[in-house]
Structure formats: C-alpha cells, structure tokens
C-alpha cells in the first residue's frame, strides 16, 4: 500500500517534471506529511490540515496560516482522486491571502554606498565578485539565482551583447541584452578572477574565494553590506534585499517610458519577456512600486478619458 509520503514524493516529482521548482511548497508539503505521520493518520482530514496550518508557535500571522493550509488543500485535491476518504479543506476556511513584500527602491547614493562597502570586503576577489554581482543585478534586473547560475559560456559573443539565462523560473530560458559597458565589466571581472584563481575547476561566472559557484543563498553577506553602507528603513519595514534590485530596474524602466510619453501597455509584454515573467500581470505589479509611477499612470488615464469625464 502506498503511503501518503510516497504519494507526496510522486506528486512533487510530477509537478517538477512540468517545470515547477516547488522549493518552498515542497518543504511545506513534507512538513504536513510529517504531521500526519506523527498523528498516525493515513488520510487527510480538514481538522488535521487546519491544526497543522495554525500550529505555528513562533507565528500567529494569518497570511502564514492561509498559505500553509493552501499547501494542504492543493495536495488534498490530488489525494481525493486516489482516496475518496480524503477531505479537502473548504476554500472559506482561512481564505488565501496574497501579500507582496514592499520593495526597497535604492537611490543612486545607496547603490554607490553598497558598492563602496563591497570594495572593503576581503580578500580582494571577494570584493570584486560582490561589486560585479551588485552591478549586474542593478543594470539587468536579473533574479539573484539567475545571476549566480550564469556560466562563462552564457556571455554571448561581443557582437551579440547578451546573456543567456538558462533554467530560470518554470524552467524557461531567455536572452537578456546588455550594454557594452556591462559586457566590458564582466570581461574585466573574468580576467581578474582567473588571475586570482588560475586552477579553479568551475564553469561559473561569479565565484567564491574557494573557487566554487557563488550561491544564491547569500543574504547574510548582503545584510552586512547594507549595514556598512548605512542604509536604514522605517521601523516595521523589511530590510533591503538583493531581490529589490529587480524591482528598481523594472520601476526605473517604467518611469522612463512614462516620462518619454511611450505607449506603456504596448511595451509591457517586452519588459515581461526581458524579466522572464510568464504572465504580463506580474509586470504590471511594478506600477505600484512607487508613488511617482502611480501618479504618472493616473495622469495618463486622466488625459486619455478627459479631466472632466465622470
């Protein structure tokens, strides 16, 4: 007889084969399965799913609870096909909340301070790698993981001036055009890196001082850089993240289009493709990233329909 854990493993394998990474979802799912095992339950019930979802001693956040219950609900729908005794938690029990983290939009001065803080890292190769990473994220809008996964071979020939971004979200690949100055900076980094680590056995573009690929889980070093750069945020607001460079890039692009009088809705699909979004709706979210963008969008709508239109 197949256990619930085995069903969970098969379910994740099937979804991942379709291109879904499910890193967070997978961890939550196995947490739920472990709970069922400790309760000696071989079938999913609404009561058990709700108890697990809200059983978070370190958090009473309803958004966290609803996301946990959503994981149990999604898996229960799958299991209900295999076992009719499965109970699917109703949708109105801890309804799903969708909450975006408010991004930190770096100023030019803050970016300069971060680059200066990176220059103070030791040894010199570590400083150069971090300066290159920060600069690359700022001018391309790449996801942090995408930048860390870049190989030397992903820098297209000089006449192409593009990066090949492979195995991104949902297993997609794309080409990201880059400015000649960005390509030159990457070439300079490669030469300095190879002088510092002539025997490094890796195809990675960005490397650690051990000659291994820079890992996407580098938040601790970045938090130290933010502190060294003297960047502060209001009380209760999440500290700046590497992911916020992506928000800054998208927001700056949209601001430039609005200021230039461009047809923004017509250009959104291009920005979506560049950023690697599956759906343009994900790109439209950046319109809420700054009050200035909201004001420009509102002014464009008002002009289109007439100031006195009721």
Secondary structure, DSSP 8 states (H G I E B T S, - for coil): ---HHHHHHHHHHHHHHTT---HHHHHHHHHHHHHHHHTT-SS--HHHHHHHHH--TT---HHHHHHHHHHHHHHHHHHHHH-TT-----TTSS-------------HHHHHHHHHHHHT-SSHHHHHHHHHHHHHHHHH---HHHHHH-BGGGB--TTT-EEEE-S-GGG--EEEE--HHHHHHHHHHHHHHHHH-TT----BSSB-TTSSB--S--HHHHHHHHHHTT----TTS----TTHHHHHHHHHHHHHHHHTT--HHHHHHHHHHHHT-SSHHHHHGGGGS-HHHHHHHHHHHHHHH-TT--
